[in-house]
Amino acid sequence: MASVNNNGSSDALIQVRGLNKAYRRGGEEIQVLQGLNLDVDQGDFVAFMGPSGSGKTTLLNLLGGLDVPSAGTVSVSGDEITHMSSSKLTEWRARHVGFIFQMYNLIPVLTAFQNVELPLLLTRLSKSERHQHVETALSVVALAERMHHYPRQLSGGQEQRVAIARAIVSDPTFLLCDEPTGDLDRRSADEIMVLIEELVNQHGKTVLMVTHDPIVAARAHTLLHLEKGVLVEAGKAKPGQTISAGSEA
Amino acid sequence: MKFRRLIQANLFRRKARLLLTLGSFTMALFLFAFLAVVREAFTRGESVASASRLVTINRVSIIQPLPLSYRDKIAALKGVQAVTHNNWFGGVYQDPKNFFPQFVIDPENQRKVMPELIVPDGQWDTFLKDRQGAIVGARTAERFGWKVGDRIAIKAPPYLGGQAWQFNIDGIYHGQKPTDDESQFWLQWEYFEQNVPPSFKNMAGWYVVKLDAPDDAQRVAKAIDTQFANSPYETKTETESQFAASWVNQMGNIKFLILAIGSVVFFTLLLVTGNTMAISVRERTGELAILKAIGFKDGTVLLLVLAEALTIAFVGAVLGLGLATLAIPALAAALNGLLPNLILSKSMIAAGIGFALATGALSGLLPGIGAMRLRVVNAFRRI
């Protein structure tokens, strides 16, 4: 179970210690994250909430190795990623992180199959092995029959499912979801959340999700609030339970 | 090639832009091929010139003659293997547009000095016995449909009276290499001498000197010019290659002109394709960021952009050079023999593809480096 302030298990999958991130804008330093500590266990489902500009996406970027902190460390499965070179970090991302974005971010000129295949192009898998992996990932998101459709031929919900298939196809260590339902109607959002819950509960995936939507956040095992760069534990639930945002379960 | 589909999909993203960029390369390479064959045709004399031949002309100008008596004096010099003398005829066959070079030759020494232009022995023997005989290059014979045994009339230039001279086609010569000039028309010295005004008799237009060894060229050239220095007909002797080069230079600096046009074309192509690639990459900032987020390395992203630019360049080059291969023979025919045979050689095709790929690589390099340096976080902030 995820926890803040160093009270998690020492063998947590993700360990964040003293994480700081500051930006310099027009000569003024803006402190986005201040001394964050966080432990996330394997198979956990963590939701981050907070007002705009509170640092949610910055935290996700730091956890995913897309950005480097001003101070502090992030370790995943014992690998400290904060001091990796850009090239090593790219390799690490390919192996360990699956990204799911609000705007799906599929390549419009590639079919669903080709979009999902992209992360596998960086592996040593043969063409037939890649084909098999892509079909499996698309089956998990129930879109195998649409594999030859282009993103423009799919609904928003279906596009996000393709994006989820792309995120899981290389079997990453954990998934980072930045507002995965932010651009979807309630019904599609529910379908996506059911899918993410399946990934956590049935496939044992670790998911860290940023959202503004309390209904979506309530489906996570742990809800954390970010306010002025500081992380506050807002609620915990046992697997299968839900939590109400902003209160302890 | 795992990334083939990704590159292909990106190329066909905007078909109109792809066609226009391909069209730019196609036209540029077509023009390159055209300029290259014209330049080569102009300068072929230099490249095919024998290293062991000298050309002696009147020091004033090639249109001023030299006494025929010089022949034996030149032949007597150490290092000279054979000497032949020529004159320009300059007649008109049916129409002034039907230009081809007509030379009055010395049958005794022509084949000794120009062994690369091959006339079958039987045809040569007939020519030697026929005062009105003529030997014609295969290309000119084909152009006018002449065969051995045909009788033709060529109108002499005004300075020779402007009358029609009759000729028998006794033979057809072929070059040993495709670059050898097969457009000449040779007529008998005796026939010429009999029909020219007295002031032209016993005068040669120029001498061609065959040397024992190419290393002797400078010494023999100097010896010839020294021998006739301070005479009424001073000479200027050069190697055949130098002579060919100065002949071309009389028409202006053709090499520079062609090089300048070619450079402008490629520089413009570089700007056009560079701009196109830059726009194409800028449009895809978000997609490139995604690729980098999921694990595509900086070098891979650079290579993807370069691969697109190189593919466009290569396909455009193949189309342009293919078009040129089809069009150049038609162009050569339209020039009516004003230039020697236009040949698009393998080395020109290789150079064209090389230039295109270099242009493609340069045009893709800056946007590719931009894509390579793209920071994922910054890109996501923009989309």
Interface residues (C-beta under 8 A of the other chain):
Chain A: N61 G64 L66 D67 S86 S87 T90 E91 R93 A94 R95 F99 F101 M103 N105 I107 V109 L110 Q114 L118 P119 L121 L122 R166
Chain B: K2 F3 R5 L6 A9 N10 F12 R13 G286 E287 I290 L291 K292 A293 I294 G295 F296 K297 D298 T300 V376 V377 F380 I383
